[in-house]
Amino acid sequence: MIVELCERFGFTGALARAAERAWKRVGTLEYPAQRAVTMNVLQAFLEEGIAESDLAGSSGYGYDDAARGAYESLLRRIFGAERALARITIASGTHAIALALRACVPRGGTLFAVAGRPYDTLRNAIYDAPDSLAVTGGFAYCEIALLPDGSIDISALEREMRAVECGAIFVQRSRGYASRPSLPIAELERAFAALRAVRDDLPILVDNCYGELVEEREPTHVGADLVMGSLIKNLGGALAPTGGYCVGRADLVERIASTLYAPGLGDALGPTLGFGKAFIQGLFQAPSVVAESLRTLDFAAALFSELGYRVDPAPGARRTDIVQAIALGSRERVLQFARGLQSVLPINARFRPEPGPVPGYRDPVVMSGGAFVSGATIELSCDAPLREPFELYFQGGVNAIHGYLGALAAARATLE
């Protein structure tokens, strides 16, 4: 396959040889977790018993929207949770997380971020912006760095919890724009058990962006009270046109619904505007799309490793999200990677990515995005803040063959 791709699209010389070596390293990899994930999703659909009439949706207030009810029930089953809120009025993962924090962190308490510094837009929302959540919500903020091995520092958390009144625990599962590993479910399970031994009354809130359906279990299966994320990433299966979700304890979801709409209304309203079919069908095919992403990322990791770049995760290593970090080491190589990838994307292939300001980010950001759903990072994309150490984040891939082509085109541009 890789030889054919190289011949058809003109990848020659050292790059073609590196690609062949990379394919030998990862071409036969198996993804057993994806089989289990697929079965979990299939079981949820069969238990739910969705009818064709459930796909129609509604407009206006959206009372009794059948598509919305079916979709949220599917999420509840897949996450093993009490309740789900998934709405097109939640515009992004950051929006979903901000809603959850505003609703669930008590005034006068402290929000403990236990996976180090949150990524730029979320940090801005929590405490940097003049009207940040901490200011308007009346809570304090404490940040605890991960240990050098990438695990949660339980001892430091216990010390801090004794010093101040803790209101909630926040965990960012993915790496964000940072040189740190994403957190596997097994690590979350260990940390949550230790936290419960100290305080069993605190809500544990997990930013689940990029991690959904990558491992057999979700954070809610191992003790998280609530998970939040975007519907145009993994769960959308490249079909969901917008939206965000919060899934977990019923009382917490009720608080979020009241914050999103109005106290007393809860989650009774919210139309799907005819998009219910796209959400439900996207969720059905999401395990397959996630599996294609993982194949794409392993090949990209192997290829850039062969070319001498530091990559994380390593090719064939355990993956816990759909993000591949590649340390390119210079501003120009980051820009060239983005431009090479853009040249083979299905939409806007003739565009040339340029760095610029992005709301919520302090540094200029360059992005490659030729997605059918704008900003859907489950579709093949990359982005990077232009700052040291000039690490780029390669994401998604609906079709692995296209993902391999994207990695090759990016590599060729980087070498040039």
N, C-alpha and C positions, 0 to 999 in steps of 0.2 A: 504493500500500500504506500509506504513512504517513498520507495523508489519511483513508483508511478506518479505520485504527487510532484516529486522533484523534477521528473522528466517533463511532465505536462506544463508546469508553471515556471520552469527555467531556473531551478535552484541547482547550482553546480559547484564543483570544486570542494573546498574544505567544508562548506556548509552542508553539502549533500552527504559527505562522508560522516560528519558529525550527526546528521539526522539518522543515518543508518545505524550508527552505534547507539544513539538514543533509543531507537525503536527496539533494538535487541534487548535493551535494559527493561523496557516497560510494555512492549507490545503484547505480551502474554499475561499481564497482570489480571488477577481476578478481584472482584469487589463483592465479597460475600455479604457485607452489610446491606448492599443494595437489593439483594434478593429478599432479605427479611423486611426491608422498608417497603418494597413493592407489595409483599403479602399483607403487611399491616394496612396499607392504603386500600387494597382490594377488599380486605375484611371489613373495613369501615364502610365502604360503599355498599357491600352486600347487607350489612347490618342496618344501614340507613334506609335502604329500599327507595331510592329516589325515582320518582315518576317523571315522564316527559313534561307533564303539566307543572312540575316544580321549577322549570327552567325559565318561565315567562318573566318573572319579576314584576316590578311596579314602578309608579312615578309618584309625584307629590310627597305626602308624608311617608308613604311606604309602610303603612300599617299592614301587618300580616303578610309581608313579602315572603312568598314560599321559597324562592331561590336563596334569599338571605338566610332563612331559617335552616334550610337543608345544608347550606355551606358551613354555617357555624356549627351545626351538629356534627358534620364530618370532621371539622377541626377538633372539636371536643373529643371525639372518639380517637383520632390519630394521636393526640397529645395526652390521652388518658386523664383529662381534666374535667372539672365540674361544669365549666361554662366558657363560651368563646364569644368575642366581639370582633367582627371583621367587617369593615365598612369602607366604601369608596370615599367617604368624607374624611378618612384618615389618609393624609397625602403621602406619607413616607414612614420609614422605620423610625427616624428621629421624632417625627410627630407622635407616633404610637408610644414611644418611650417617654416623651415629655408628658403626654396625657397620663400615663401610668404613674410617673413620679409626682405629678401635681395632685393626683387623686389619692395616692397611697402613702406618701411620706407625711407623718403628722407634724403639725406646727410645733416648734420648740424642740423637736428631735434632731438627730443627725443622720444624714444619709452617708453610709459607708460604701465607697466604691472600692471593691476588694481586688480588682484586677488591674490596678494601676490607673494611669491617666486615661480618661475617655478620649475618643477621637474628636476632632476639631469641632464639628457642628454640635455634638452633644455636650462637650465642655462649655461651649458658648451658651447653650440653652440652660445648663445647670447653674453655672455661677459666673460666667464672664460677661454676659450681656447686661446692660443696665436694668432691664426688666426680667432678669433671670428667674428661674424656678425657685432658687434658694431665697431670693429677695421677696418675690411675690408670695411664695408659699410659707415663708417664715421658718425655714429649717436651716441647719448648719450642714457643712459638707466636710467629709474627711476622706482622704485618698490613701490607699495602702498599696505599695508597689508589689508586684509579683516577685517571688524568689528567683535567683539566677537560673534555676532549672525550669522556670515558667509556671510553677505551681503557686497556689494561693497561700499567702503567709498567715496561717491560722494563729500563730503565737502573737504576731504583731496586732492582728485584729482583736484578739482577746484582751491585750493590754489597752488598746484604744477604747474598747467597749466599756472597760471598767472606769475609764477616765471621764467619759461624757455619756449623756443620755442618748442611746442609740434608737433611731426611729425605723430604719429599714436597711437592708443589704442590697447593693446593686452590683451585678456582675456583667461585664462586657465580654461576651464569649469570643468574638472574633478579634483579630489583631488590629483592626482599624488601620490608620496610617502610622504604624509603629513597628519597630523591629522586635516583635515579641510573638510567641506562638499563640495560636487560637487554643481555646481550652476544650479538651475532650470531655465527654460525658462522665467517664470514670473519675476524672479529677474533680468535676463538680460534685459527684456523689460523695467522694471522700470529704471534700470541704463542707458540704451541707450537713453531713452527719456530725462533724466536729462543731459546726456553728450551733446546731440544735442542742448539742450537749451543754452549751453555754447559755443560750437563750432560745427557747422553743416558741416564743411568741412573736418573733420579728418576721415580717414579710421578706422573702427572698425574691428579688425581681431580676430577671435575666434578659439582657439584650441578646436575642437569638438570631439576629440578622446574619445571613450567609450560611448558617449552620443547619437549617431545617432539612430533614430527610437525608443527611449525610451519614449519620450513625443510626443504628437500629433503635436507640432510645433518644428521647428528648429530655431537656432539663426537668420538665414536669414529672417525668417518670422517676426521678431520683431526689425529689424533695423541693424543687423550686415551686414557689407559690404562684408565680406569674411569669409568662414569657411574652415578649413583644417583638414585632418585626414588620417587615414590608411584604406586601403581596405581589410585588413585581420582581422579587428575587426568587428563591427556590420554590416556594409554594405555588407561585403563579404558573409554573410550567410553560413560560413564555407566551401565555395567552391572557392572563389577568391584565387589564388595561391600567389599573391604578390600585390604591388601597393599602391599608395596614391592618394589623390584628393585635389583639391581646387575648391570651388564653390562660386560664388557671382557676384559682379559687373563685367561687361564685360571688362572695361578698366584695372581693377586690374588683372583679369585672363590673359589678353593679356600680361601684364608686366611679369607675372610669366612664361608664355609659352616662352617668349623671353629669360628669364633667364635660363630656363631649356634647351632650344635648342639653338637658336641664334636669335638676332634681325633680323627682316625681314622674318623669317620662321614662327614665331608664333606657332600655334598648328596644322599646316598642316601636320606634320609628326609624326611618332610614331606608330609602328606596334603592334598588339595584339598577334601575333605569335600563333594564334590558341586558345588563352585562352578567347576569347570574350564570348563564350557560358558559361564558368564557371562564369565570372563576371555577366552576365545578369541573369543567373539562380540563382546565389547566391543572387543577389539583390531581385529577386522575392520571395525567401523564407526567406529573412532576417527578416521580421516582426515576423514570427513564431519562428525563432531561438532566437531572442531577448526576446520574451515572455517566452520561456523555460529558458533562463538565469535568468529572473526576478523571476521565481518560485524557481529555484535553490537557488538564493541568499536569498530569504525570509526564506526558510527552514533553510539554514545555519545560518542566523542571529538568528532565533528562537532557534535552537539547541545550539549554543554557548552561547546565553543568558541564557538558562536553565542551562548550565554548569557553569555559574557564570562569564563569560567574558564580557567585554564591547564591544559592536558592534555598527557600524555606516554604513548605516542607521539601525534604529531599525526595527524589523520584522513588516511588514505591513505599514511602513512609506512610504511616497512618494519617489520614486526613479527617479533619473535623469541620471544614467549611469549604466553600468553593473559591477560595482566594489563594493565588500563588504569588509569593513575594520573590522578586528578582533584584538583587543588588547590582545595579548597573554602574554606580560609582561616579557618574558625571551628569550634569544637566543636559549636555548635548546627546548623550546616548539615550537618556530618558525620552527626549523629544523625538529622536529617530525611531525608537521602538514604537512610540505611539503613532507616528506617521506611517510606518511600515504596516502595522496592524490595520490602521484605517483603510489602507489601500485595497484590502480584501474583504471588507465588511459588506453585507448585502445592501445597506442603505448608506448613502453619502460616501461611497468609496473614493470619489474624486475630491473630497474635501481634505484640507491639510490642518490637522490639529495645531492650535497655538495655545500657549499658556495664558491664563487670565484669571481674574477674580471670580470666586464662587462663594455665594452666600454661606456664612458660617466658617469660612476658612481664612486664616491670616496670611498664608503664603499663596502665590499663584499656583494654580492647578492645571495640569494638562490631562486631557481625557481623549480616548478613542471610543466613539460610540456610533455604531451604525445599526441600532436596534429597531425592530418593528414597534416596540413599546419604548418610548423615550425614557432613558435612564434605567432600563431593566437590566441589571447586572447579571441575571441568569443567562442573558444573551452575551455573546463574546464581547469583551470590552477590556479596557485597562484604564487606570488613572494613577496619578502620582502628584503629590505636592512637590514643588521644586525647591527642595531644601536638603541639607545633609541628612542621611548618607546617600541620597538619591536612589532610594529604593522604589521600585515600581510594583504595582499590584495588578496582576493579570487575573481576569475573573470569568467564570461561567463558560458557556459553550453549549449551544443546543444540539449541535451535530459535531461529533468528534472529528470527522474528516475535515470539516471546515475549521475546527479548532486547531488541528495540526497545520493546516495551511496558514492560519493566522500566526501561529508560533514561528513558522518558517519565514514568513514575510517580515515579521518583526525582527527576527534574527538577522536577516539579510540587510535590512536597513540599519540596524545597530552596528553591524560589521563595516558597512560602508561609511 
